[in-house]
Amino acid sequence: MDPPTPWITWAMALWDASLNQNMLHEVTSPFATQAEARVLAWLTPYFGMQGGHFCSGSTLANLTGLWAARDAAGVKTVVTSAAAHLSVEKAARMLGLAFVKVPVDALGRLDREQLPDLSDACLVLTAGTTLTGSIDPLDLVGTATWTHVDAAWAGPLRLSHVHAGKLDGLDGADSVAVSAHKWLFQPKDSALVLFRDLEAANAAISFGGGYLAKPNVGVQGSRSAAAIPLLATLLAWGREGLAQRLDRLMEVADALADAIESSDRLELWNRPQSAVNVFRPTNRQSDAFIQAAPAGMLSKCVLDGEVWARSVAANPSVDVDLVIKSVLAANGANV
């Protein structure tokens, strides 16, 4: 799920390193603070959130969202699907919260029929699971004391004119995590945690100290100016440029799914929900099939104890016809 980064981010990352700005205070990050505020002001309305801050990845974004849920809303339990990212369970353990996994349905989404009591709970819904790209039913937002949406992968689809509706309901969440180093095409480490009630959340996750000019918000103390490369990317591409790339990747995934369904030697697990295809050969072992494909093209995933191949559309410049040809050839089909 790691796309290539645009060249403008390389230049900005080099400039960042030369200035070495620290986001602890405006004095140590005079431009970076403005850049982060500008990016957040532009992005948050797409998610229905009031504001937030950057962090070094969605593992920390999820931890921060659950921390706010515990200390701002008093939740005692984290409820999520069996397909949720492992960072959710990590966060629950670190925060001393009970953790409940809910089975998934046939499409890899949290099975709403098996939800437990959600009083005093934080319900974590995933928008684009790592395993299959599945999107949990977002109409469940608001049914718990706090709802956190891990939109690390599929969150940027909110900027698409075509696919934004896949995440309808997300804007009612209390917190949202988005990985900028995935479908916002940024270098690592770059992610965002967003809040619907920013003041209440920040009050719960802020600490002061005699050596600090202002309270430190969130898990990290010193952190880099990750907003600067993203600001440069958004200025260069605009919403339309970003949306075109996302729409292209959704089309690429659909084209591969069509080819898999048309092959009598391949089995498609389900149609892709967020540009992730899961499939396997019908005439040989999946491990051998994955190894026969070009290195790095396919990864392995395990569903219900069985091995499947996994393909993620992350590179907007991909030659989808070549991908399809390579996949079919790896399974001995005529191409």
C-alpha positions in Angstrom: 0.0 0.0 0.0 3.0 2.3 -0.5 2.6 4.4 -3.7 5.4 6.3 -5.4 5.9 9.8 -4.3 5.9 12.8 -6.6 9.2 14.6 -7.2 8.0 17.8 -5.5 7.9 15.9 -2.2 11.6 15.0 -2.6 12.5 18.7 -2.9 10.3 19.6 0.0 11.7 16.8 2.2 15.3 18.1 1.4 14.2 21.6 2.3 12.6 20.3 5.5 15.8 18.6 6.5 17.8 21.7 5.9 15.6 23.8 8.2 14.9 21.0 10.8 11.8 22.7 12.1 10.2 21.3 15.3 6.4 21.4 15.5 6.4 21.9 19.3 6.1 25.6 18.9 5.6 28.3 16.2 9.0 29.8 17.1 10.8 26.6 16.1 8.5 26.0 13.1 7.5 29.5 11.8 6.5 28.3 8.3 5.7 24.6 9.1 3.0 25.6 11.6 1.3 27.8 9.0 1.6 25.0 6.4 0.0 22.4 8.8 -2.8 24.8 9.6 -3.4 25.4 5.8 -3.4 21.7 5.0 -5.8 20.8 7.8 -8.1 23.7 7.0 -8.3 22.5 3.4 -8.6 18.7 4.1 -10.8 18.5 7.2 -14.1 19.6 5.6 -14.0 16.5 3.3 -14.1 14.3 6.4 -16.6 16.4 8.3 -14.0 17.1 11.0 -13.2 20.3 12.9 -9.4 19.9 12.9 -6.5 17.7 14.1 -2.8 17.3 13.7 -0.2 15.3 11.9 1.7 12.3 13.3 4.2 9.8 12.0 1.7 7.1 10.9 -1.8 5.7 11.4 -0.6 3.5 14.2 -0.1 6.7 16.2 -3.2 8.3 14.7 -5.3 5.3 15.9 -3.7 5.4 19.4 -4.4 9.2 19.6 -8.0 8.7 18.6 -8.6 6.0 21.2 -6.7 8.0 23.8 -9.1 10.9 23.2 -12.1 8.4 23.3 -10.9 7.2 26.8 -10.1 10.5 28.4 -12.7 12.8 26.7 -15.6 10.3 26.6 -14.8 7.8 29.3 -14.9 4.7 27.1 -13.8 1.4 28.7 -13.9 -1.0 25.7 -12.7 -1.0 22.1 -14.9 -2.9 19.7 -13.7 -3.5 16.1 -13.7 -6.1 13.4 -11.5 -9.1 13.2 -10.0 -7.5 10.1 -9.0 -4.3 11.8 -5.4 -3.2 11.7 -3.3 -4.6 14.5 -2.5 -1.0 15.7 -6.1 -0.9 17.1 -5.4 -3.8 19.4 -2.0 -2.4 20.3 -3.7 0.9 21.3 -6.3 -0.8 23.4 -3.7 -2.7 25.3 -1.5 0.4 25.9 -4.5 2.4 27.1 -5.7 -0.4 29.4 -9.0 -0.8 27.5 -10.9 -4.0 27.0 -10.7 -5.2 23.4 -13.5 -7.1 21.5 -13.1 -8.4 18.0 -16.3 -8.8 15.9 -16.3 -11.4 13.1 -16.5 -10.2 9.5 -19.2 -10.9 6.9 -18.7 -12.5 3.5 -17.3 -9.2 2.1 -14.7 -8.8 4.8 -16.7 -6.0 6.7 -17.5 -5.9 10.4 -20.6 -8.1 10.8 -23.2 -5.7 12.3 -25.4 -8.7 13.4 -22.7 -9.8 15.9 -22.0 -6.4 17.6 -21.9 -6.5 21.4 -23.3 -3.8 23.7 -21.7 -0.5 22.7 -22.4 1.5 25.9 -19.1 2.8 27.2 -17.4 1.6 24.0 -15.3 3.0 21.3 -16.4 1.5 18.0 -13.5 1.4 15.5 -14.7 1.0 11.9 -12.2 0.5 9.1 -12.4 2.3 5.7 -10.2 0.0 3.6 -8.9 -3.0 5.6 -5.3 -3.9 5.0 -6.2 -7.5 4.1 -8.9 -7.0 1.5 -9.6 -3.2 1.2 -13.1 -3.8 2.7 -15.1 -0.8 4.0 -17.0 -1.4 7.2 -20.7 -0.3 7.3 -20.3 3.4 8.1 -24.0 3.8 9.0 -22.9 2.4 12.3 -21.1 5.6 13.1 -22.7 7.2 16.2 -24.0 3.9 17.7 -21.3 3.8 20.3 -20.1 6.3 22.9 -17.3 7.2 20.5 -16.7 6.2 16.9 -13.2 6.2 15.5 -12.8 5.5 11.7 -9.4 4.0 10.7 -9.4 5.5 7.1 -5.7 5.0 6.7 -6.1 3.5 3.3 -9.4 4.6 1.7 -9.9 7.9 3.5 -8.6 10.0 0.5 -11.5 8.7 -1.6 -13.5 11.5 0.1 -11.8 13.8 -2.4 -13.0 11.8 -5.4 -16.1 13.1 -7.3 -16.8 9.5 -8.3 -16.1 7.4 -5.2 -16.6 9.8 -2.2 -20.0 8.1 -1.6 -18.2 4.9 -0.5 -17.4 6.7 2.7 -20.8 8.3 3.4 -21.4 8.4 7.1 -17.7 9.0 8.0 -18.4 12.6 8.7 -20.4 11.7 11.8 -17.4 10.0 13.5 -15.7 11.4 16.5 -12.2 10.8 15.2 -10.6 9.7 11.9 -7.2 8.5 11.0 -5.7 9.0 7.5 -2.3 7.9 6.2 -0.9 10.6 4.0 1.9 8.2 3.0 -0.6 6.0 1.3 -3.2 7.5 -1.0 -2.1 11.1 -0.5 1.2 10.0 -2.0 3.5 11.4 0.7 6.9 10.1 1.9 6.9 8.3 5.2 6.2 9.2 8.0 3.0 11.2 7.4 -0.5 10.7 8.8 -3.3 12.7 10.2 -5.7 12.3 13.2 -8.8 14.4 12.9 -11.5 15.2 15.4 -15.1 16.4 15.2 -14.8 18.3 18.5 -11.3 19.5 18.4 -11.3 21.5 21.6 -12.6 18.5 23.7 -10.2 16.1 22.1 -7.2 18.4 22.5 -8.0 19.0 26.1 -7.9 15.3 26.8 -4.6 14.6 25.0 -2.5 17.7 25.9 0.3 18.0 28.4 2.2 21.1 29.6 5.6 21.5 31.2 7.8 24.3 32.5 10.1 23.9 29.5 7.2 24.2 27.0 5.9 27.5 25.7 2.5 25.9 25.1 0.9 22.5 25.8 2.1 19.6 23.7 -0.9 17.9 21.9 -0.9 14.2 21.1 1.5 11.3 21.6 4.5 12.8 19.9 6.7 15.5 21.3 9.1 16.7 18.7 7.9 15.8 15.2 8.8 16.7 11.7 7.1 19.2 9.4 5.3 16.5 7.3 2.7 19.0 6.2 5.1 20.9 4.0 5.5 18.2 1.3 1.7 17.6 1.4 1.0 21.3 1.0 3.3 21.4 -2.0 1.6 18.4 -3.5 -1.9 19.8 -3.0 -0.8 23.1 -4.5 0.7 21.3 -7.5 -2.1 18.9 -8.1 -5.2 20.5 -6.6 -8.2 18.4 -5.7 -8.7 17.5 -9.4 -5.2 16.1 -9.8 -5.5 14.0 -6.7 -9.0 12.8 -7.6 -7.9 11.8 -11.1 -5.1 9.7 -9.7 -7.4 8.0 -7.2 -10.1 7.4 -9.8 -7.5 5.9 -12.1 -6.4 3.5 -9.4 -10.0 2.4 -8.8 -10.3 1.8 -12.6 -7.1 -0.2 -12.6 -8.3 -2.5 -9.8 -11.6 -3.0 -11.6 -9.8 -3.9 -14.9 -7.7 -6.5 -13.1 -10.8 -7.9 -11.4 -12.5 -8.2 -14.8 -9.6 -10.1 -16.2 -9.5 -12.4 -13.2 -13.2 -13.1 -13.5 -12.8 -13.8 -17.2 -10.1 -16.4 -16.6 -11.0 -20.0 -16.0 -7.8 -20.5 -14.0 -8.3 -17.8 -11.5 -10.8 -17.2 -8.7 -11.7 -13.7 -7.5 -12.5 -13.5 -3.8 -14.8 -10.5 -4.2 -15.0 -7.3 -6.3 -12.6 -4.7 -5.0 -14.1 -2.2 -2.6 -11.1 0.2 -2.5 -8.7 -1.0 -5.2 -7.5 -4.1 -3.5 -7.9 -7.4 -5.4 -7.7 -10.8 -3.6 -7.7 -13.9 -5.8 -6.1 -17.3 -6.3 -5.4 -19.9 -9.0 -7.8 -22.8 -9.4 -5.2 -25.1 -10.8 -2.2 -24.7 -8.5 -1.0 -23.6 -5.0 -1.3 -19.9 -4.3 2.3 -19.7 -3.0 3.7 -21.0 -6.2 1.5 -18.7 -8.2 2.7 -15.6 -6.2 6.4 -16.7 -6.6 5.9 -17.0 -10.4 4.7 -13.5 -10.7 7.2 -10.6 -11.1 8.9 -9.8 -7.8 6.8 -7.5 -5.7 3.7 -7.5 -7.9 1.6 -9.7 -5.6 1.6 -10.3 -1.8 0.2 -13.2 0.2 -2.8 -13.0 2.5 -4.6 -15.6 4.5 -8.4 -15.7 4.6 -10.2 -18.4 6.7 -6.9 -20.3 6.9 -6.4 -20.4 3.1 -3.7 -18.6 1.1 -4.7 -16.0 -1.5 -2.8 -13.6 -3.7 -3.3 -9.9 -3.1 -2.8 -7.0 -5.5 -3.1 -3.3 -4.4 -3.5 -0.5 -7.0 -1.2 2.2 -5.5 0.8 3.5 -8.5 -1.2 5.8 -10.8 1.4 5.3 -13.5 0.9 1.5 -13.7 0.5 -0.2 -17.0 -2.6 -2.2 -16.2 -2.4 -4.3 -19.4 1.1 -5.4 -18.4 -0.1 -6.3 -14.9 -2.9 -8.4 -16.3 -0.6 -10.1 -18.8 1.9 -10.9 -16.0 -0.8 -12.3 -13.7 -2.2 -14.5 -16.4 1.3 -15.7 -17.4 2.2 -16.5 -13.8 -0.6 -19.0 -13.9 0.3 -20.5 -17.2 -2.5 -18.9 -19.2 -2.1 -17.9 -22.8 -1.6 -14.2 -23.1 
